[in-house]
Structure formats: C-alpha cells, structure tokens
Amino acid sequence: MELEFVRKMKSVKLLTGGNLEDLNNLKFEIIIDGILGTGISGEIREPHASAIEFINGKICHVVAVDVPSGLNPDTGEANKRCVNALMTVTFHRMKVGMPKAKDVCGEIFVEKIGIPPEAEDGVL
C-alpha cells in the first residue's frame, strides 16, 4: 500500500532491483538500505556485495531499515562489506550491538511496532 503511494508521487523517482551498471550515472539524494536483515552470517556474497559497494560509493543520504546491511546486530561487528548509513530506523527496541556500531549505523531511531510486553517477556 505504501509503495503505491510513493509511486504516485511525481517528484520521487523510485528505483528497485535491476542492473547496478544502469544506475551508475544517476544522482541520488537518498538511498534506503533494506538489502539484508538481522540474520546474516559469514561473508556477504553477490549480488548483495556489489549492491553494498554501490551504496557506499554514492554521495547521498543513506537510511538503513532495521540494521545496516552487513552489520551483525548482536555483536556490533561490521562485515567487510557493510552499508555506512547516515541514519538507521530500527524497530521495537535497540539491537544489542548497535551502540558499538554508530560508525555504520549513524543516528539511530527506535520505532515501536506494537509488540506487547507480555510477548517479549515470554509470558504468552
């Protein structure tokens, strides 16, 4: 539903997927990183590795969704290929390793998503 709303905005050019080479000559004001999530392990493989390098090579604002792609949110260790975000919007609560990784997370915002305390405490 939100994607359809964004598609109707004439001032916004939405780019998803495709060939990174086709995007090289474009200028970006903002890139939203949602490539990888919290369950990463090991080295970042293709096509994700190239996408992360592409993002880090652009001069623009980068916003990470939940965690920057390539960051282990439990330890705060950044993979060799990790998105360098200006800002990270994470959900429910701060991931344990994020305070140690402010260099790749940037400014961190925690947004509530309606998880009740009973569910978190294992009561249910």
Helices and strands as residue ranges (DSSP letters): H 2-7, H 20-23, E 30-33, H 48-56, E 61-65, E 87-91, G 98-101, H 102-105, E 107-111, H 117-120
